[in-house]
Amino acid sequence: MKKPTGKNGVTRVSINSEGKPEASFIANEYPVEKDNIEERIVNSFIASANSDLSKHGEKFLLSNPRKNNLDDFDFTVESPNGDSYLELMEAAALNGDIVKCCVRH
């Protein structure tokens, strides 16, 4: 069964030829299978966290995510302090349309 992913991405704001702001939503593309979606999310999180931490001189970097069994934390990752655990949380905006929201604000 295909895992619902909703819409995730960035909002691009530009000024049109009339000098008025315009916003558009550029969605990220995700794999179809649940395990592949989760792997993409975890790898993106680790890359972002490591990048941000290293900018501030931190040495606490995460690596080597490993998928755990179903009734456990979602992933085990290595850190300088030993194994750490990641649990993914799914959140959904049940009312409204993200594309309309982005253009309106």
C-alpha positions as CSV (number, residue, x, y, z in Angstrom):
1,M,0.0,0.0,0.0
2,K,1.3,3.4,-0.9
3,K,2.2,5.5,2.1
4,P,0.5,8.9,2.0
5,T,3.1,11.7,2.2
6,G,1.0,14.8,1.9
7,K,2.9,17.8,0.5
8,N,6.3,18.9,1.8
9,G,8.6,21.5,0.1
10,V,9.5,25.1,0.0
11,T,7.7,28.3,-0.8
12,R,9.3,30.6,-3.4
13,V,8.4,34.2,-3.2
14,S,9.2,36.5,-6.1
15,I,8.2,39.9,-7.5
16,N,6.3,39.9,-10.7
17,S,6.7,42.5,-13.6
18,E,4.0,44.7,-11.9
19,G,6.1,44.9,-8.7
20,K,3.7,42.6,-6.7
21,P,4.8,39.6,-4.7
22,E,3.9,36.2,-5.9
23,A,4.3,32.9,-4.0
24,S,4.5,29.4,-5.3
25,F,4.9,26.1,-3.6
26,I,7.6,23.7,-4.9
27,A,6.9,20.2,-3.5
28,N,9.5,17.6,-2.7
29,E,9.1,14.3,-4.5
30,Y,9.1,11.2,-2.3
31,P,9.6,7.5,-3.0
32,V,6.5,5.3,-3.0
33,E,7.4,2.7,-0.4
34,K,7.1,3.5,3.3
35,D,10.6,2.2,4.2
36,N,12.1,4.3,1.4
37,I,10.2,7.4,2.5
38,E,11.3,7.0,6.1
39,E,14.9,6.4,5.0
40,R,14.8,9.7,3.0
41,I,13.4,11.6,6.0
42,V,16.0,10.2,8.4
43,N,18.9,10.9,6.0
44,S,17.7,14.4,5.4
45,F,17.3,15.0,9.2
46,I,20.8,13.7,9.9
47,A,22.4,15.8,7.1
48,S,20.6,18.9,8.3
49,A,21.4,18.4,12.0
50,N,25.0,17.6,11.3
51,S,25.4,20.7,9.0
52,D,23.8,23.0,11.6
53,L,25.7,21.5,14.5
54,S,29.1,21.7,12.7
55,K,28.5,25.4,11.9
56,H,28.5,26.1,15.7
57,G,31.6,24.0,16.4
58,E,29.7,21.0,17.8
59,K,31.2,17.5,17.5
60,F,28.0,15.6,18.2
61,L,27.4,14.2,14.7
62,L,24.9,11.4,13.8
63,S,25.7,8.7,11.3
64,N,24.8,5.2,10.0
65,P,21.0,5.1,10.5
66,R,19.7,1.5,10.9
67,K,16.1,0.6,10.6
68,N,14.8,-1.2,13.8
69,N,12.1,-3.8,14.2
70,L,8.4,-2.7,14.1
71,D,7.8,-2.5,17.9
72,D,10.9,-0.4,18.7
73,F,12.2,3.1,17.9
74,D,12.2,3.6,14.1
75,F,16.0,4.0,13.7
76,T,19.2,3.6,15.6
77,V,22.0,6.0,14.7
78,E,25.6,6.2,15.7
79,S,26.8,9.3,17.7
80,P,30.1,10.1,19.4
81,N,28.3,9.1,22.7
82,G,27.2,5.7,21.4
83,D,24.0,4.6,19.8
84,S,21.1,7.1,19.8
85,Y,17.5,6.4,18.8
86,L,15.2,8.3,16.4
87,E,11.4,8.0,16.3
88,L,9.6,9.5,13.3
89,M,6.4,11.3,14.0
90,E,3.8,11.9,11.3
91,A,1.9,15.1,11.3
92,A,-0.9,16.1,8.9
93,A,-2.7,19.4,8.4
94,L,-6.2,18.0,8.3
95,N,-7.9,21.3,7.3
96,G,-6.8,23.6,4.5
97,D,-4.6,23.5,1.5
98,I,-0.9,24.2,1.8
99,V,-0.7,25.6,-1.7
100,K,-3.5,28.1,-1.1
101,C,-2.0,28.9,2.3
102,C,1.4,29.7,0.8
103,V,0.0,32.0,-1.8
104,R,-2.2,33.8,0.6
105,H,0.6,34.6,3.1
